[in-house]
């Protein structure tokens, strides 16, 4: 379903299909595509990066593609612009900082925050490096 190669834009149909995946499938898609694209997408509003509540925590939502971040921003009425962060910078700078602040990542939310996986920086680092896979 999702492109095997890095693409600049996604069709509306592809965005809709990706957003209908389960939280676990979206997390898997996030890891696979981010490794190919070598970038992570965040949303930044006037007051800084968009953060969302997930249970008792506040999380940084992340997406594998700018069009998916934009779709969530529009559907959740969170006016923000899509910001890309190189994967190496994300892993070496962002993840340690998020872990130090005990901030989890909300992996590819496609609707309400409760319908996405929240992972800590260590879990994301391990998933991106392939650790813990059979």
Order of alpha helices (4+ residues) and beta strands (2+ residues): alpha-alpha-beta-beta-beta-beta-alpha-beta-alpha-beta-beta-alpha
